[in-house]
Amino acid sequence: MAAINVLNHQTIDKIAAGEVVERPLSVVKELVENAIDAGADAVTVEIKDGGTSLIRVTDNGSGIEKTQIRNAFLRHATSKITSAEDLTSLVTLGFRGEALASIAAVSMVELISKTPQELTGIRYVIEGGVEKEEEEIGAPDGTTVLVRSLFYNTPPRRKFLKQPQTEGSYVADLMEHLAMSNPGVSFKFVMNGQTKFYTTGNRDLHEIVYRIYGREISAQLIPFHSRENGVEIEGLLGKPVINRANRSYEIFYVNGRYIKSTLISKAIEEGYRTYLMQHKFPFCVLHFQIDADRIDVNVHPTKMEVRIADEPLFYDMVKNAIYQALHETEMIPEVTLTKKEAHRGGPESAMQSCPEPFERSRIATEEMKKTISSAQQSACDRVQEPNAYYVSKEGMQNQHVMQAEPVAADIVTPPAGTPSVVTPVQMELFEDKILSAKARVRYQMLGQLFDTYWLISYEDKLLIVDQHAAHEKVKYERLMKHFKEHDIVSQTLVPPIIVTMSGREKECYVRHANDFAALGFVIEEFGGNEYAIRGVPLDLYGYGEKEFFHEILDELSAENVTGTPEGIRIRIATMACKAAVKGNMRMSRQEAEQLIDELLTLENPYHCPHGRPTVISMSKYELEKKFKRIVTS
């Protein structure tokens, strides 16, 4: 038997660092979270070569006392908790006491820190976990940590890092998430000497999204707020027009901490369900405040996972709150004929004006009035941009509807022969919904276009209705109603289809037998593990009944959420699609009128069950701009 060795502390630290420090992103995350926990309201992060050669994090927080510097680099040394009982009431981002020790074990670290009470600060150098220097120096309040040559003493770890530009993109993504999680902190992010973005720290989440993602995204956001059962949610929901192809833009925070949670993602997507096309996901930025005794953040060293008590109740609360917020908002996509901002991020000129953390106190004292005046003017300018909608946090809390259309305009009559000039003014936020029975009396049916689209004039808008999507939506809602009432018509199969089920499939079928019956299947036991399908939904006769049955069974076996199973909804949507009038088919005006009347009775008339819009609109304002009848100032 081989001898059992007791490892020295350098080896232990390197092994432990593997869990905490995976790549430069991990280092930046730990250091920025420490800065925020120290009360900083300004943080600058600079990286070079993707963070492998240099990471510098500067903050204006409370600093570290001279006598505590060495302790800060010991494993499991922390100022955040004193005992296991404190884990149930955490209010800080960090608490494990592993970050600095793990970082120092695999890099060359220089720390400069000063508390407000001291006249001088401390410079401390530690390399590979071994102390090298400590000296007293002049320094501003706060802490600066420089991490050089990451993984210099663990070559295998360094070898498996990606290219510097890829590692840098990971850090940039993290910094964006940190900025949105802490709107009260001013962040500045510098990569290879170039400022990528900065935020002002004025607590306006909408402004941060504008600076990071640009005007096109920020103009399509709905303010959201909900409070129920000890859970408060606040943030921004993206309109369906900016749905994405993956979940990367489902951004949410629990008690200020950016996390990934399948439970929350599923709840958000379920709230968006009727607004999502297949394989599309919503854009949203949401902050969850949950009582500390109802969550467990001590799940993984990266602290990006949480467990939440009463998961089914929490799931339903989130789903219903999001659905209600979307349902109260007009969701007709606005067709714009003018060019929109295509690049990501805010104005380049704004990026250069972010002060370093140690300058903020002086600037706040000497230039308070000037700063406030400039910020107010800047916000005012953004509100007046066509196609962009910009509101303060206070405004977001008090408004339930955000207009996606271009602002309305007062047309100033110019001298003859000259184009008119438009002065933008904000539209009324609480107008009647366009797709409503109340507005229906003002519709003017113009006719059918390309045997697919119906054109409707409504006040200063042109509405374009997709007859297939509209009819599919109407059919889907009818079929869902029949499904819930067990009233879907079946088609008898002669001879029946015999299917063999595994033990797991049989258990799933028995659990969902009522769902299959409500969908229109007639199924009987045939002996052993075999079942006879004697009837299928009428609208799906000839689809490939055996494959169809197994598709539903496979989807149901993977689901564990409440309500109508997603597999069933998808199949009902397929039935509706097959039964609906198609494009390139003539409809009479009377049939179109009847279809629109029924569409307006639905809770969500804006999207078909696959997430495609049933109607889009084009404003008179946009048309007149295209024909040069008006020009913007």
C-alpha positions in Angstrom: 0.0 0.0 0.0 1.3 3.5 -0.9 2.2 5.8 1.9 -0.4 8.5 2.8 1.2 11.9 2.7 0.1 15.1 4.4 0.2 17.8 1.7 2.0 21.1 2.4 -0.1 24.3 2.4 1.2 25.5 -1.1 -0.1 22.3 -2.7 -3.4 22.5 -0.8 -3.9 26.1 -1.9 -3.2 25.2 -5.6 -5.7 22.3 -5.4 -8.3 24.5 -3.7 -7.7 27.3 -6.3 -8.9 24.9 -9.0 -12.5 25.2 -7.7 -12.5 29.0 -7.2 -10.2 30.2 -9.9 -11.0 28.6 -13.2 -10.0 31.5 -15.5 -9.5 35.3 -15.5 -13.2 35.7 -15.3 -13.2 34.0 -11.9 -10.5 36.4 -10.5 -12.4 39.5 -11.7 -15.7 38.2 -10.2 -14.2 37.6 -6.8 -12.3 40.9 -6.7 -15.3 43.0 -7.8 -17.6 41.3 -5.4 -15.1 42.0 -2.6 -15.1 45.7 -3.7 -18.9 45.9 -3.6 -19.0 44.2 -0.2 -16.6 46.9 1.0 -19.1 49.6 0.2 -17.5 50.9 -3.0 -19.7 53.1 -5.3 -17.0 53.2 -8.0 -15.0 50.3 -9.4 -12.6 50.3 -12.3 -11.5 47.0 -13.9 -8.6 46.8 -16.3 -7.4 43.6 -18.1 -4.6 42.9 -20.6 -4.3 39.8 -22.8 -7.7 38.5 -21.6 -6.6 38.9 -18.0 -3.7 36.4 -18.2 -1.0 39.0 -18.0 -2.7 41.6 -15.9 -6.0 42.2 -14.0 -6.3 45.5 -12.0 -9.4 46.1 -9.9 -9.6 49.5 -8.1 -12.4 50.6 -5.8 -13.2 53.4 -3.4 -14.5 51.2 -0.6 -13.7 50.9 3.0 -10.2 49.4 2.5 -8.4 46.8 4.6 -6.9 47.7 8.0 -3.1 47.3 8.1 -3.2 44.6 10.7 -5.6 42.5 8.7 -3.8 42.4 5.4 -2.0 39.1 6.1 -5.2 37.5 7.4 -7.0 38.4 4.2 -4.8 36.0 2.3 -5.4 33.0 4.6 -7.7 30.3 3.4 -11.2 30.5 5.0 -10.5 33.9 6.4 -13.4 36.3 6.0 -15.0 39.3 7.5 -18.5 38.3 6.1 -19.4 35.6 8.6 -18.3 34.3 12.0 -20.2 31.0 12.3 -22.3 28.5 10.3 -25.5 30.1 11.6 -24.6 33.3 9.6 -25.1 31.4 6.3 -28.8 31.7 6.8 -28.8 35.5 6.8 -26.1 36.4 4.3 -26.3 39.9 2.8 -22.9 40.0 1.2 -21.8 38.6 -2.2 -18.7 36.8 -0.8 -18.5 34.7 2.4 -16.3 31.7 1.9 -13.0 33.4 2.6 -11.2 31.5 -0.3 -10.9 34.0 -3.0 -7.7 35.9 -2.2 -5.9 32.8 -1.0 -6.8 30.9 -4.1 -5.9 33.8 -6.4 -2.5 34.4 -4.7 -1.7 30.6 -4.9 -1.7 30.7 -8.7 -0.5 34.2 -9.6 1.6 37.2 -8.6 -0.6 39.6 -6.5 0.0 43.1 -5.4 -2.5 44.8 -3.1 -2.6 48.5 -2.1 -5.2 49.5 0.4 -6.0 52.3 2.8 -8.9 52.9 5.2 -10.4 56.4 5.6 -9.2 56.6 9.2 -5.5 56.1 8.3 -3.1 58.7 6.9 -1.2 56.1 4.9 -1.9 52.8 3.2 -0.2 49.4 2.8 1.4 47.8 -0.3 1.5 44.0 0.1 3.0 41.6 -2.5 2.4 37.8 -2.4 3.5 35.4 -5.2 2.4 31.8 -5.4 1.1 31.9 -1.9 4.5 33.2 -0.5 4.7 36.6 1.0 7.3 38.8 -0.8 7.0 42.5 0.4 5.0 44.7 2.7 5.5 48.4 3.0 3.7 51.6 4.1 2.9 54.0 1.2 0.7 56.9 0.3 -2.6 55.8 -1.3 -6.2 57.0 -1.8 -9.0 55.5 0.2 -10.0 52.1 -1.0 -8.3 49.1 -2.4 -6.4 48.2 -5.6 -5.5 44.6 -6.4 -3.1 43.8 -9.3 -3.0 40.2 -10.4 -0.2 39.4 -12.8 0.9 36.2 -14.7 -2.2 34.1 -13.8 -1.3 30.3 -13.5 2.4 31.1 -14.0 3.2 28.2 -11.5 0.6 25.8 -12.8 1.4 25.5 -16.6 -1.3 22.8 -17.3 -4.0 25.2 -16.1 -2.6 28.0 -18.3 -2.4 25.7 -21.3 -6.1 25.0 -21.2 -7.1 28.7 -21.3 -8.6 29.9 -24.5 -7.2 32.6 -26.7 -6.8 36.0 -25.0 -9.6 37.6 -27.0 -12.0 34.8 -25.9 -11.0 35.1 -22.3 -11.4 38.8 -22.6 -14.9 38.4 -23.9 -15.8 36.3 -20.9 -14.7 39.0 -18.6 -16.6 41.7 -20.6 -19.7 39.6 -20.3 -19.2 39.3 -16.6 -18.7 43.1 -16.2 -21.9 43.8 -18.1 -23.8 41.5 -15.6 -22.1 43.1 -12.6 -23.1 46.5 -13.9 -26.7 45.5 -14.3 -26.7 43.8 -10.9 -25.4 47.0 -9.1 -27.0 50.0 -10.8 -25.9 52.1 -7.8 -22.2 51.5 -8.5 -20.2 53.3 -11.2 -18.3 50.7 -13.3 -15.5 51.4 -15.8 -14.1 48.5 -17.8 -10.9 48.8 -19.7 -9.5 46.1 -22.0 -6.0 46.4 -23.5 -6.0 50.1 -22.9 -9.4 50.8 -24.5 -12.5 51.8 -22.4 -15.2 49.3 -23.3 -18.1 50.8 -21.3 -18.8 52.7 -18.1 -21.9 53.3 -16.0 -22.8 56.4 -13.9 -24.0 54.6 -10.8 -27.3 56.7 -10.8 -29.4 53.5 -10.1 -31.2 53.7 -13.5 -31.2 50.1 -14.8 -32.7 51.3 -18.1 -29.8 53.6 -18.8 -27.3 50.7 -18.1 -29.0 48.5 -20.6 -28.9 51.4 -23.1 -25.2 51.8 -22.6 -24.4 48.1 -22.9 -26.9 46.9 -25.5 -27.7 50.1 -27.4 -30.8 52.0 -28.4 -32.6 49.3 -30.4 -32.8 47.0 -27.4 -33.5 49.7 -24.8 -36.4 51.0 -26.9 -38.2 47.6 -26.6 -38.3 47.2 -22.8 -41.2 47.0 -20.5 -40.7 48.1 -16.8 -41.7 45.3 -14.5 -42.4 45.1 -10.7 -44.1 42.5 -8.6 -44.2 41.7 -4.9 -45.9 38.6 -3.5 -45.3 36.0 -0.8 -42.1 37.6 0.5 -40.6 37.8 -3.1 -40.0 41.2 -4.8 -39.1 41.3 -8.5 -38.1 44.5 -10.3 -36.5 45.0 -13.7 -37.1 45.1 -17.4 -38.9 42.7 -19.8 -38.1 42.6 -23.5 -40.9 42.8 -26.0 -41.2 39.7 -28.3 -39.6 41.7 -31.2 -36.2 41.3 -29.4 -36.5 37.6 -28.5 -33.2 35.8 -28.8 -32.0 32.4 -30.1 -30.5 31.3 -26.8 -30.9 31.9 -23.0 -27.8 34.2 -22.7 -30.1 37.2 -22.5 -32.2 35.8 -19.7 -30.4 37.8 -17.0 -31.5 37.6 -13.4 -30.1 38.3 -10.0 -31.1 37.0 -6.6 -30.4 39.4 -3.7 -27.9 41.2 -5.9 -26.0 38.1 -7.0 -25.9 37.0 -10.7 -27.0 33.4 -10.9 -28.1 30.7 -13.3 -31.2 28.8 -12.4 -33.2 26.3 -14.5 -36.2 26.9 -12.2 -36.2 30.7 -12.8 -35.5 30.3 -16.5 -38.4 27.9 -17.0 -40.8 30.2 -15.0 -39.8 33.2 -17.1 -40.2 31.3 -20.4 -43.6 30.0 -19.2 -44.7 33.5 -18.5 -43.6 34.4 -22.1 -44.9 31.2 -23.6 -47.6 32.7 -25.8 -45.1 35.3 -27.1 -42.2 33.0 -28.0 -41.6 31.2 -31.3 -40.1 27.8 -31.0 -36.4 27.8 -30.1 -36.6 31.5 -29.2 -36.0 32.9 -25.7 -36.8 36.3 -24.0 -34.6 39.2 -23.3 -35.0 40.3 -19.7 -33.1 41.8 -16.8 -34.7 41.0 -13.4 -33.7 41.5 -9.8 -35.2 39.1 -7.2 -35.2 40.0 -3.6 -36.0 36.9 -1.5 -35.9 36.5 2.3 -32.5 35.1 3.2 -34.0 32.2 5.2 -35.8 31.0 2.0 -32.7 30.6 -0.1 -29.4 28.7 0.1 -26.5 30.3 -1.7 -23.9 27.9 -0.3 -24.3 25.4 -3.1 -21.1 25.8 -5.2 -17.8 27.7 -4.8 -18.7 29.9 -7.8 -21.9 31.0 -5.9 -23.8 31.0 -9.3 -26.4 28.5 -8.1 -29.1 28.9 -5.4 -31.8 26.7 -3.9 -35.2 28.3 -3.3 -37.7 27.0 -0.7 -41.3 26.2 -1.9 -40.2 25.9 -5.6 -43.7 25.1 -7.0 -45.1 28.2 -5.3 -42.2 30.4 -6.4 -42.4 29.0 -10.0 -46.1 29.9 -10.3 -45.7 33.3 -8.8 -43.0 34.3 -11.3 -44.8 32.8 -14.3 -48.1 34.5 -13.5 -46.5 37.9 -12.7 -44.6 38.0 -16.0 -47.6 36.8 -18.0 -49.8 39.5 -16.4 -47.3 42.3 -17.2 -47.0 41.2 -20.8 -50.7 40.8 -21.2 -51.3 44.4 -20.1 -49.0 45.7 -22.8 -49.8 46.3 -26.5 -47.6 43.9 -28.4 -48.0 44.9 -32.0 -44.6 45.1 -33.7 -44.0 48.5 -35.3 -42.5 48.4 -38.8 -40.0 51.2 -39.2 -38.6 52.3 -42.6 -35.7 54.3 -41.2 -32.3 53.0 -40.2 -31.8 52.0 -36.6 -28.6 52.0 -34.5 -26.9 48.8 -35.4 -24.0 48.7 -33.0 -23.9 47.7 -29.4 -23.3 50.2 -26.6 -23.9 53.8 -26.0 -22.2 56.9 -27.4 -18.4 56.7 -27.6 -18.0 60.2 -26.2 -19.6 59.2 -23.0 -17.2 56.4 -22.4 -14.3 58.7 -21.8 -15.8 60.7 -19.0 -15.8 58.1 -16.2 -13.6 59.1 -13.3 -11.4 56.7 -11.5 -12.8 55.5 -8.1 -10.4 57.6 -6.0 -11.5 60.8 -8.0 -15.2 60.5 -7.3 -15.2 62.0 -3.9 -13.3 65.1 -5.1 -15.5 65.5 -8.2 -18.7 65.1 -6.2 -17.6 67.8 -3.8 -16.3 70.4 -6.4 -18.6 69.8 -9.3 -21.9 68.6 -7.9 -24.1 71.1 -9.5 -22.4 70.8 -12.9 -22.7 67.0 -12.9 -26.4 67.1 -12.0 -27.2 69.6 -14.7 -25.2 67.7 -17.3 -26.9 64.4 -16.4 -30.4 65.9 -16.6 -29.6 67.4 -20.0 -28.2 64.1 -21.2 -31.3 62.2 -20.1 -33.5 64.7 -21.7 -31.6 64.4 -25.0 -32.0 60.7 -25.0 -35.8 60.9 -24.5 -36.1 63.0 -27.6 -34.4 60.6 -29.9 -36.8 59.1 -32.4 -37.4 55.3 -31.9 -35.8 55.4 -28.5 -37.7 55.4 -25.2 -35.8 56.4 -22.1 -37.3 56.8 -18.6 -35.9 57.1 -15.1 -36.3 54.5 -12.5 -39.0 56.5 -10.8 -40.8 56.7 -14.2 -40.5 53.0 -14.7 -42.1 52.3 -11.3 -45.1 54.4 -12.1 -45.8 53.3 -15.7 -47.3 50.0 -16.9 -47.0 50.5 -20.6 -44.0 51.4 -22.7 -44.5 52.5 -26.3 -42.3 50.9 -28.9 -43.6 53.1 -31.7 -41.7 56.2 -32.8 -42.8 59.3 -30.9 -45.6 61.4 -32.3 -44.7 64.7 -33.9 -46.0 68.2 -34.3 -45.5 69.2 -37.9 -44.3 72.7 -38.3 -45.5 74.2 -41.6 -42.5 75.6 -43.5 -42.4 78.1 -46.4 -43.7 76.7 -49.7 -41.3 74.3 -51.5 -39.4 73.3 -48.3 -39.7 70.0 -46.4 -41.5 70.3 -43.1 -39.6 69.9 -39.9 -40.7 67.5 -37.1 -40.5 68.4 -33.4 -40.9 65.0 -31.5 -43.2 64.9 -28.6 -44.0 61.9 -26.4 -47.2 59.9 -27.2 -49.9 59.4 -24.5 -49.0 56.3 -22.6 -52.5 55.2 -21.6 -54.3 55.2 -25.0 -56.8 52.4 -25.8 -55.2 49.2 -27.1 -55.3 48.9 -30.9 -56.4 45.2 -30.8 -59.6 45.7 -28.7 -63.3 45.5 -29.2 -63.5 49.2 -28.3 -61.1 50.2 -31.1 -62.7 47.8 -33.5 -65.4 50.2 -34.6 -62.7 52.5 -36.0 -61.2 49.9 -38.2 -61.4 50.4 -42.0 -60.9 47.2 -44.0 -58.9 48.0 -47.1 -58.6 44.6 -48.6 -56.5 41.5 -49.0 -52.8 41.6 -50.2 -51.0 38.7 -51.8 -54.0 36.4 -50.8 -52.3 36.3 -47.4 -52.5 39.7 -45.6 -55.4 41.9 -44.7 -54.8 45.7 -44.6 -56.7 47.8 -42.1 -56.6 51.5 -41.6 -56.8 52.6 -38.0 -56.5 56.3 -37.2 -52.8 57.2 -38.1 -51.7 53.5 -38.5 -51.8 50.9 -41.2 -52.4 47.4 -39.6 -51.3 44.3 -41.5 -53.0 41.0 -40.4 -51.5 37.6 -41.3 -54.6 35.6 -42.0 -52.9 32.2 -41.3 -51.3 33.3 -38.0 -54.6 35.0 -36.9 -56.7 31.9 -37.8 -54.2 29.6 -36.2 -54.4 31.6 -33.0 -58.2 31.4 -33.0 -58.2 27.7 -33.7 -55.6 27.1 -31.0 -57.6 28.8 -28.3 -60.7 26.9 -29.4 -58.8 23.6 -29.2 -57.3 24.4 -25.8 -60.8 25.2 -24.5 -62.1 21.8 -25.9 -59.0 20.1 -24.4 -59.7 21.5 -20.9 -63.3 20.5 -21.3 -62.5 17.0 -22.6 -64.4 17.9 -25.8 -61.9 17.2 -28.7 -63.3 15.0 -31.4 -61.5 11.7 -32.1 -61.0 9.7 -35.3 -61.4 5.9 -34.9 -58.5 3.8 -36.3 -59.3 0.4 -37.9 -57.2 -1.6 -37.3 -55.8 0.0 -34.1 -52.1 0.8 -33.7 -50.3 -1.4 -31.3 -47.4 0.2 -29.3 -45.0 -1.3 -26.8 -43.9 0.8 -23.9 -40.9 0.5 -21.6 -41.4 0.6 -17.8 -40.6 4.3 -17.7 -42.9 5.1 -20.7 -45.7 3.1 -19.1 -45.4 5.0 -15.9 -45.4 8.3 -17.8 -48.5 7.3 -19.8 -50.4 6.2 -16.7 -49.6 9.5 -15.0 -50.8 11.5 -18.1 -53.6 9.2 -19.2 -56.2 11.9 -18.7 -54.2 14.4 -20.8 -54.0 11.9 -23.7 -57.8 11.3 -23.4 -58.5 15.0 -23.4 -56.3 15.4 -26.5 -58.4 12.9 -28.4 -56.5 9.7 -28.0 -58.5 6.5 -27.3 -56.0 4.0 -25.8 -56.6 0.5 -24.2 -54.4 -2.1 -22.6 -53.5 -4.9 -25.0 -51.7 -7.2 -22.7 -48.2 -7.1 -21.1 -46.4 -3.9 -22.1 -48.5 -3.4 -25.2 -51.3 -0.8 -25.7 -53.8 -0.4 -28.5 -54.4 3.1 -29.9 -58.0 3.0 -31.2 -58.6 6.7 -31.8 -56.5 9.8 -32.5 -57.4 13.5 -32.6 -59.4 14.3 -35.7 -57.3 17.2 -36.8 -54.2 15.0 -36.8 -55.5 12.0 -38.6 -52.9 10.8 -41.1 -50.0 12.7 -39.4 -48.1 9.5 -38.4 -50.1 8.5 -35.3 -47.6 6.1 -33.8 -44.6 8.6 -34.1 -46.9 11.4 -32.8 -47.8 9.4 -29.7 -44.2 8.6 -28.9 -43.2 12.3 -29.4 -45.7 13.4 -26.8 -44.6 10.6 -24.5 -41.0 11.5 -24.7 -41.7 15.2 -24.1 -43.9 14.5 -21.1 -41.3 12.2 -19.5 -38.9 15.1 -19.5 -41.3 17.7 -18.0 -41.8 18.3 -14.3 -43.7 21.6 -14.2 -47.2 22.4 -13.2 -50.1 23.3 -15.5 -50.8 22.0 -19.0 -47.7 20.1 -20.1 -45.7 21.8 -22.8 -45.7 18.7 -25.0 -49.5 18.8 -25.1 -49.6 22.5 -25.9 -47.1 22.0 -28.8 -49.3 19.2 -30.3 -52.4 21.3 -29.9 -50.6 24.1 -31.7 -49.7 21.7 -34.5 -53.4 20.7 -34.8 -54.4 24.4 -35.0 -51.7 25.0 -37.7 -53.0 22.1 -39.8 -56.6 23.2 -39.5 -56.1 27.0 -40.1 -56.6 28.8 -43.4 -53.3 29.0 -45.2 -51.4 31.9 -46.9 -52.1 32.3 -50.6 -55.8 31.5 -50.0 -58.5 33.9 -50.8 -60.9 34.9 -48.0 -64.0 36.9 -48.4 -64.3 40.2 -46.6 -67.1 38.7 -44.4 -64.8 35.8 -43.4 -62.0 38.2 -42.6 -64.3 40.5 -40.6 -65.5 37.4 -38.6 -61.9 36.2 -38.0 -60.8 39.6 -36.7 -63.9 39.9 -34.4 -63.0 36.5 -32.9 -59.3 37.4 -32.6 -60.2 40.5 -30.6 -62.0 38.4 -28.0 -58.7 36.5 -27.0 -56.5 37.4 -24.0 -53.5 37.5 -26.2 -54.4 38.3 -29.8 -50.9 39.4 -30.8 -49.1 36.1 -31.5 -49.9 32.7 -32.9 -49.1 29.6 -30.7 -45.7 29.4 -32.3 -44.9 33.0 -31.3 -45.2 34.6 -34.8 -47.0 38.0 -34.8 -50.6 38.0 -36.0 -50.5 41.7 -36.8 -47.9 44.4 -37.4 -48.4 48.1 -37.8 -46.8 50.9 -39.7 -47.3 54.5 -38.7 -48.3 57.4 -40.9 -45.3 59.2 -39.4 -42.9 56.6 -40.8 -44.6 56.6 -44.3 -44.4 60.3 -44.5 -40.7 60.3 -43.5 -40.1 57.8 -46.3 -41.9 59.9 -48.9 -39.9 63.0 -47.7 -43.1 64.8 -46.7 -41.6 65.5 -43.3 -38.0 65.5 -42.0 -36.7 65.2 -38.5 -34.8 68.1 -37.0 
